Each structure stands twice: as structure tokens, then as C-alpha cells.
Amino acid sequence: MSKRKQPDYITMRMDQLMEERDNPNNNQYDSLWYNRLIQELDWCQQALGNSKQRNCFMENSNRFSQQGAKTARMPKAVLK
């Protein structure tokens, strides 16, 4: 009997979040929040693999392109 292949949960979750991010029913803040979650999971994946390839998941991969994602920016907040 062969061993079952362990799924890559981080990559799977990032794919799910990208699908949710591109949902047309989201507002701009939802899309930005999904991007943030995807970015943090990418950092975790790099840390687990002990490889620091990029700082942001959107830097150099077509896999993470934002087709249809909103490009709005969060308003600047005054932090005190």
C-alpha cells in the first residue's frame, strides 16, 4: 500500500483566497484584506521552505496575478 501524498495546505488556501478576492461582490476593503492574507501565507510558505525569494507575493509570479481584482488603495489613516 502506498503512502498518501500530503496536500500542500498553504498553497491550497492561497488559491481559495485568490478566488474569493476576485469575487465581484467584494468591496475594495475585502479585496485588500484577501491580498494581505495571501501575502502572509506566502511569507509562511517561504519561512517553512527556508527560502526568501520575494517580499511580496505579487512581485514575480503570474500565478498570483489579479485578474479582475480591484486595485483601489486603502485611504491613509492617521495613526497616533
C-alpha positions in Angstrom: 0.0 0.0 0.0 1.5 3.4 -1.0 1.5 6.4 1.3 -1.0 9.1 0.7 0.6 12.3 -0.6 0.3 15.1 1.9 -1.6 18.1 0.4 0.0 21.5 0.4 -2.5 23.3 2.6 -0.8 26.7 2.3 -0.9 26.7 -1.5 -4.4 25.4 -1.5 -5.6 28.1 0.9 -3.9 30.8 -1.1 -5.7 29.6 -4.2 -9.0 29.7 -2.3 -8.3 33.2 -1.1 -7.4 34.4 -4.6 -10.7 33.1 -5.8 -12.5 34.9 -3.0 -10.5 38.1 -3.6 -11.7 38.2 -7.2 -15.3 37.9 -6.3 -17.2 40.8 -7.9 -19.4 41.1 -4.8 -16.5 42.2 -2.6 -15.9 45.8 -1.8 -12.4 47.3 -2.1 -11.5 46.6 1.6 -12.4 42.9 1.2 -10.1 42.6 -1.8 -7.3 44.3 0.1 -7.8 42.1 3.1 -7.6 39.0 1.0 -4.4 40.2 -0.6 -3.0 40.7 2.9 -3.9 37.2 3.9 -2.4 35.7 0.7 0.8 37.7 1.3 1.2 36.5 4.9 0.6 32.8 3.8 3.3 33.3 1.1 5.7 34.6 3.8 4.9 31.5 5.9 5.5 29.2 3.0 8.9 30.8 2.3 9.8 30.5 6.0 8.9 26.9 6.1 10.9 26.3 3.0 13.8 28.4 4.4 13.9 30.4 1.2 13.4 34.2 1.0 12.6 34.6 -2.7 10.5 37.7 -2.6 9.0 40.2 -0.2 5.5 40.4 -1.7 3.6 37.5 -3.4 2.7 39.7 -6.3 6.3 40.6 -7.3 7.3 38.0 -9.8 4.7 35.3 -10.4 1.9 35.1 -13.0 0.1 32.6 -10.6 -0.8 35.5 -8.4 -2.0 38.0 -11.0 -5.0 39.9 -10.0 -7.3 39.3 -13.0 -10.4 41.3 -12.2 -9.2 42.2 -8.7 -9.9 45.7 -7.6 -6.8 47.9 -7.5 -8.2 50.5 -5.1 -6.0 51.6 -2.2 -6.9 52.0 1.4 -7.2 55.6 2.5 -4.4 56.9 4.5 -5.2 56.6 8.2 -3.8 58.9 10.9 -2.1 56.6 13.4 -1.4 58.1 16.8 
